[in-house]
Amino acid sequence: MMTISSRAAATALASLLLMSPVFAQTTAPTTPAPAAKAAPMAPAEKKAAKPRTAASLECSKEADAKGVHGKERKKLMSECKKAAADKAK
């Protein structure tokens, strides 16, 4: 003979087992997540697709040789590219 507490425990266990498939089936979000993430990536893709100029590559090699990083590298690259553009004129 089963006691009331063991019947309650058995019923609770059976309920949990039967309810797990319900919780596993979730609906899709109303707005697609990949489309929302694709918008911020577009400018990065444009930058990656743009070929680097010979002057940019030479300036990068110069910055590497000097071991410059961060803001200093950005400043050196900017000045180097401006100088290269002035030479081209």
PyMOL commands that set and color helices and strands:
alter all, ss='L'
color gray80, all
select helices_A, chain A and resi 4-24+33-49+54-66+70-88
alter helices_A, ss='H'
color red, helices_A
deselect
rebuild
show_as cartoon
